[in-house]
Each structure stands twice: as C-alpha cells, then as structure tokens.
Amino acid sequence: MTDPAAPVDPAATAGVDRSLVEDAARMQDDTVALRRRLHAHPEVGNDLPDTQQTILEALDGLELAVETGRDLSSVVAVLDGDEPGPTTLLRGDMDALPMPEDTGLDFASQVEGRMHACGHDTHVAMLVSAARLLRQRRAQLRGRVVLMFQPGEEGHGGARIMLDEGLLERHGPIDRAFAIHAIANLPSGLVTTRGGTLMASADEFRISVTGRGGHASMPHDAVDPVPVACEIVTALQAMVTRRVPAFDPAVLTVTRIQTGTAFNVIPEVAHCDGTMRAVSAASRDRVMDGLREVAEHVAAAHRCSATVELVDNGYPVTVNDEAAAARTLAVATALLDADHVLAMPTPVMGAEDWSYVLQRVPGSMAFLGVAHSDDPRPAPNHSNRMVVDEPAMVHGVALHAAMALSA
C-alpha cells in the first residue's frame, strides 16, 4: 500500500531494526494496562494532575531527566544516548474530551461527562513504552530524545503553552519532531502520512445579528433578526464555494443558532456559532474576510447590524516538512512492511496544535489506524462509541522508537 512513487531512502532508515516490533510486542501487556488506566480516569484541558502523576509513576526507574510544567500539567522526559547525534522530539497528548462514553467497555470512563474519544490515552501509553524501549537500546541511540507529554490538545493550546515555557530552548537545539495520532476508522496497524499540509486550521466564530424586538404578531413594527440570521447561514455556504479555490479547500459550518425567549416575542438579537477549517493560510484568510463581509452586508440589507467575533483564534494549518514526512514513510516501511504503510493523497479537515511545533521544528505527524477488523463501520474519533484495537499500539511504540534511533 506504499505509494510506489515514493522511494525508500536507505540512508533514512539506517538503524531501523524490525526487532523493535518484537520488543514492543513483549511490552504490550504494560502498554495496554497503562492505556486502560488512563481511559478509565479521563481529564480535560490543561490541568490533568491525575494523568500527570500516572505518567510520572510509569517513567519512574528509567533514569530519565524528568520535569513538569509550570502553567499546565505537562511532563517532559529526556534520554541521552551514548553517542552524539540529533535531538528528536516525540510527543504524546494527554487530555480527554468533555463528552459521555457509551462503549460498554470494562474499563470505560469512570468520570461522568468525560471520555478519551480521540485516542490520547493510546498516545501516552505508546510513548511511555517507547521510552522503555529506547532506554533498553540506549547504546544504539545517537543523540538525545525529548519526550513531550502534552495536555490541552483539544482546543486548549497546550503545545503552544509548552513552547512558551521554553520546551525547545531548554533541550535544544531540537533537530526533528515526530508525533503519532490514532485514527479509529483506519485499518488496524496502518501508518499513513504525507508531506506538506496534513491537517486543516480551525477557528471558532460567533455572529451576532441585531435588529429591533417587538410583538410576533406585528413584525412590521420590529426588525426581526431571525430570518436575517438564517439568510446569512445560507449565504455563507455560497460564499465558500465561490470565493475559495476548489483545490485549496475550506469548510465553514454553522453549528448553533440561539435566539428568542418566548413564542410571541421577536427577539432583539440572534447568535450564530460555528467553525471554519482551511488547508492553507491563504484560504483561511479568504474565509475569514468573506465571513465578515457576508454577515455585515446581508444584515445591512435587512436593516440589521452584524458583528463577527473570533471566539478562539484557533490552531493553524498542520504542515509536515516534506523531507521529514518522506523519512517517516521510509522508516515505517523498513520497520513494518509495505502492506502497513500508505502515503496519504490529501489532507484531512481535522486540526492539531502539533502545528505550533511544526512551525518551529522540521518534523511530521503520522496517523495510526486502530479500527477493529471485524467492524464494518467503526465509530470515528470524537464518537461516544469510539473503541481502539489495542494490538495496533505495538506498531506505534515501535515507530516512535525507530524515528529516534534512525540515523
């Protein structure tokens, strides 16, 4: 399944040993136990004290230099090899989502309204086991490995906070960076990535349409913002299709309209909330500009006013370094086999704060499939029914280690 046009560079895979997979498999019981412990006790945001303590306990005894964050519950662990070489940053995000779990698993979330529905529990468990694997192979390690356990990926910008706290400067220079993200509806054990844009930007917005309230039976004496808000929603969809190039796409979705207090009252204000996604900075700017223009001018045409607020100036586009992505595919192919590696043809419209790291360090992110082979329609990430085929984590553990050990 590897793209035949993407040659495997032997130099990029020097030091990659398929016995890493065998070693990762021998650690699988510990990897699964840690993942299930985290899954049952999810925490959200940047303050994850229990998750942080669990990671510290799991790393204890590995003779790593360990530090914790000042403004968030991060953990950074450093392993120096016996020979000089590059510094590799490996990341696992830690946080869960504020949502219910309906999987029926024996180790399902014990915290109401919180769930590891994006695989971050697997990310942490795989990175801890990779640390153990690298510690065992320290004599083969050239350079330094920095293990980045990051809170707050789900909209809280934890990566940016860790960068602001000096992550790169304290352990630098960082020469290369790598992260894995589990994907619940990709085949189990499949590794896939691409050079260039991997994931979209993400921005949240609120449009407030202001008219003049009145009695519902006499709309001519009021200025009703409700139909104006509806017209803005429709006009925004047309704007995206006509202003954004088809081969540099963007998605704009209004997800909530809130207005009114009673069946016989025309409200003063209607609010429209939503999200924008784009795969380039240029398309992101086009959509932002168009959003304001459409909202303001449609409202004005109906004697209303509209304001657009970026609720969260969200994550930028995640862009893999071309050479780093090619190296990732080469290392994965050398480590696994061609049937477990795929070069992605297009980006995906999800977003990641790993983008902040890739703005400063040449590196990549790869996706790891964790779908059960016997499920014809596996629940996707962020579903209340998302489950993980845990044997896939063996590939993730081995790939983390291989990316640090490869020349």
SVG drawing of the C-alpha trace seen along z (x, -y; Angstrom):
<svg xmlns="http://www.w3.org/2000/svg" viewBox="-50 -50 79 61">
<polyline fill="none" stroke="black" stroke-width="0.4" points="0.0,0.0 3.0,-2.3 2.9,-4.9 5.2,-3.4 6.4,-6.9 7.9,-7.4 11.3,-5.6 12.7,-4.4 16.0,-6.1 18.4,-3.6 20.2,-6.4 17.0,-7.5 16.4,-4.0 19.8,-3.3 19.5,-2.0 15.9,-0.7 15.6,2.8 12.5,4.9 13.2,6.5 11.8,3.2 8.3,4.6 9.1,7.8 10.3,5.9 7.2,3.6 5.0,6.7 6.7,8.1 5.7,4.8 2.1,4.9 0.6,6.0 2.1,3.0 1.1,0.7 -2.5,1.9 -2.6,1.7 -1.5,-1.9 -3.8,-2.8 -6.8,-1.3 -5.9,-3.0 -5.8,-6.4 -9.0,-5.6 -11.0,-4.9 -9.9,-8.2 -10.0,-10.9 -9.2,-14.5 -9.8,-17.5 -8.0,-20.7 -4.6,-21.8 -4.9,-20.8 -4.5,-17.0 -3.0,-16.2 -4.0,-12.5 -2.8,-11.9 0.4,-13.6 1.0,-11.6 0.3,-8.3 2.9,-9.2 5.5,-10.1 4.9,-6.8 5.2,-4.9 8.5,-6.7 10.0,-6.1 13.1,-4.0 14.0,-4.6 16.8,-7.1 15.4,-9.9 15.7,-13.6 12.1,-14.5 10.4,-17.9 6.9,-19.1 5.2,-22.2 4.6,-25.5 1.3,-26.6 -0.1,-23.2 0.2,-19.5 2.8,-18.6 5.7,-16.1 9.0,-16.3 11.4,-13.4 14.9,-13.4 17.1,-10.5 20.6,-11.0 22.2,-8.3 25.7,-7.0 26.8,-8.6 26.4,-12.2 23.7,-12.8 20.5,-14.7 17.9,-15.7 14.5,-14.1 11.2,-15.4 8.5,-12.8 5.0,-13.8 2.0,-12.2 -1.0,-14.3 -2.8,-13.5 -6.3,-15.1 -9.7,-13.7 -13.0,-15.2 -16.0,-16.6 -18.5,-14.0 -20.2,-10.9 -18.9,-7.4 -21.3,-4.6 -18.8,-1.9 -19.7,0.6 -16.1,1.4 -15.0,3.0 -12.6,0.0 -14.9,-2.7 -14.7,-6.2 -15.5,-6.4 -15.9,-10.2 -19.3,-11.3 -19.2,-13.5 -15.6,-12.8 -14.1,-10.3 -10.9,-9.5 -12.6,-9.6 -9.6,-10.7 -7.0,-8.2 -4.9,-10.3 -4.8,-7.5 -3.1,-5.4 -0.7,-8.2 0.5,-8.4 0.8,-4.6 2.7,-4.2 5.1,-7.0 5.8,-5.6 6.5,-2.2 8.7,-3.8 10.7,-5.4 11.2,-2.0 12.3,-0.6 14.7,-3.4 16.2,-3.1 16.8,0.6 18.6,-0.4 20.4,-3.4 23.7,-2.0 22.3,-2.3 20.9,-5.8 22.8,-8.6 21.9,-11.9 19.0,-12.9 15.3,-12.1 12.9,-14.6 9.6,-13.0 6.8,-15.6 3.6,-14.6 1.2,-17.4 -2.1,-18.4 -4.7,-20.6 -4.7,-19.5 -8.5,-19.5 -8.8,-23.2 -6.7,-24.5 -3.4,-25.1 -1.3,-23.0 1.5,-22.7 1.8,-26.5 2.0,-26.9 4.8,-24.3 6.7,-26.2 6.1,-29.4 7.6,-27.8 10.8,-27.1 10.5,-23.5 12.7,-23.9 15.3,-26.2 15.9,-24.1 16.7,-20.9 17.8,-22.2 18.5,-22.7 15.7,-20.3 16.6,-18.8 13.5,-16.9 10.0,-16.3 7.5,-13.4 4.0,-12.6 1.5,-9.8 -2.3,-10.2 -4.6,-7.3 -7.5,-7.2 -10.4,-5.0 -11.7,-4.3 -8.4,-3.4 -7.3,0.3 -5.6,1.5 -1.8,1.0 -1.8,-1.1 0.7,-4.0 -0.1,-6.9 1.1,-10.5 2.1,-12.9 4.4,-15.9 3.0,-19.4 -0.4,-20.1 -1.6,-17.3 -4.4,-18.9 -6.5,-22.0 -6.6,-25.1 -9.5,-25.5 -11.2,-28.7 -14.4,-29.3 -16.7,-32.2 -19.9,-33.9 -22.1,-36.1 -24.4,-38.4 -27.3,-39.8 -29.0,-42.8 -32.4,-44.1 -35.3,-45.6 -37.5,-43.5 -41.3,-43.5 -44.5,-41.6 -44.6,-38.5 -48.0,-39.4 -46.6,-42.8 -43.3,-42.2 -43.6,-45.4 -43.1,-47.3 -39.9,-45.4 -36.8,-44.4 -36.6,-40.6 -33.1,-39.3 -34.1,-35.6 -34.7,-35.3 -31.7,-37.5 -29.5,-35.1 -31.0,-32.2 -30.2,-34.1 -26.6,-34.7 -26.1,-31.0 -27.2,-30.1 -25.2,-33.0 -22.0,-31.8 -22.2,-28.4 -22.4,-30.0 -19.5,-32.3 -17.2,-29.4 -18.0,-27.7 -17.5,-30.9 -14.6,-32.5 -12.3,-29.6 -10.4,-27.7 -11.6,-24.1 -8.1,-22.7 -7.3,-24.8 -10.4,-23.9 -12.1,-25.3 -15.1,-24.3 -17.4,-26.6 -20.1,-25.1 -22.7,-26.9 -23.4,-24.6 -25.7,-26.5 -28.3,-29.3 -29.5,-30.8 -32.2,-33.4 -35.6,-34.3 -37.3,-33.9 -41.0,-33.3 -43.2,-32.2 -44.8,-35.6 -41.7,-37.8 -39.5,-38.9 -36.0,-39.0 -33.5,-41.8 -30.5,-39.6 -29.8,-36.3 -26.5,-34.5 -24.9,-32.0 -21.9,-30.0 -19.7,-27.8 -16.3,-26.7 -14.0,-27.3 -11.4,-24.9 -8.9,-25.5 -5.8,-23.7 -3.7,-26.8 -3.2,-30.2 -4.4,-31.9 -7.8,-30.0 -8.1,-30.7 -7.8,-34.4 -10.3,-34.3 -12.9,-32.6 -12.3,-35.0 -12.7,-38.0 -15.7,-36.6 -17.4,-35.7 -17.3,-39.3 -18.4,-40.7 -21.3,-38.4 -22.6,-38.8 -22.3,-42.6 -23.8,-43.2 -26.7,-40.7 -27.6,-42.2 -27.4,-45.7 -29.7,-44.8 -32.4,-44.0 -31.9,-47.0 -30.0,-44.9 -26.4,-45.1 -24.0,-42.2 -20.7,-41.7 -18.3,-38.8 -16.2,-37.6 -13.5,-35.0 -14.3,-33.2 -11.0,-31.3 -8.3,-32.3 -7.6,-28.6 -4.9,-26.3 -3.0,-27.0 -2.6,-24.6 -0.6,-21.5 2.2,-21.3 4.6,-18.3 8.1,-19.0 8.4,-17.3 11.7,-15.5 10.5,-14.6 7.3,-13.0 9.3,-11.1 11.6,-9.9 8.6,-8.8 7.2,-6.7 10.7,-5.2 11.2,-4.3 7.7,-2.8 8.2,-0.7 11.6,0.6 10.1,1.3 6.8,2.8 6.1,3.8 4.6,2.2 1.1,3.5 1.1,1.4 2.2,-1.9 0.3,-4.3 1.2,-7.7 -1.9,-10.0 -3.2,-11.6 -4.9,-14.5 -5.1,-16.3 -7.8,-15.9 -10.0,-18.7 -9.3,-18.0 -6.9,-20.3 -4.0,-19.9 -1.9,-22.1 1.1,-20.0 1.0,-22.6 2.8,-25.1 5.7,-22.7 6.0,-22.1 6.1,-25.8 9.4,-25.8 11.0,-22.4 11.2,-20.2 9.1,-17.2 5.9,-15.3 2.9,-13.6 1.7,-10.2 -1.7,-8.6 -2.0,-5.1 -5.1,-3.1 -6.8,-1.4 -10.1,-0.1 -11.2,3.4 -11.1,5.5 -14.5,7.1 -16.3,3.8 -17.6,2.7 -18.4,-0.8 -16.2,-1.7 -17.1,-4.7 -14.8,-7.6 -12.7,-9.8 -14.8,-12.0 -17.7,-9.5 -19.2,-8.4 -18.8,-4.8 -15.2,-5.0 -13.1,-1.9 -9.5,-1.0 -8.0,2.2 -5.2,2.3 -2.8,4.6 -2.2,1.6 -0.3,-0.1 2.6,2.3 3.3,0.5 3.0,-2.9 5.5,-2.0 8.0,-0.6 7.6,-3.5 8.3,-6.1 11.5,-4.3 12.5,-3.8 12.1,-7.5 14.5,-8.3 17.0,-5.5 17.2,-6.1 20.3,-7.9"/>
</svg>
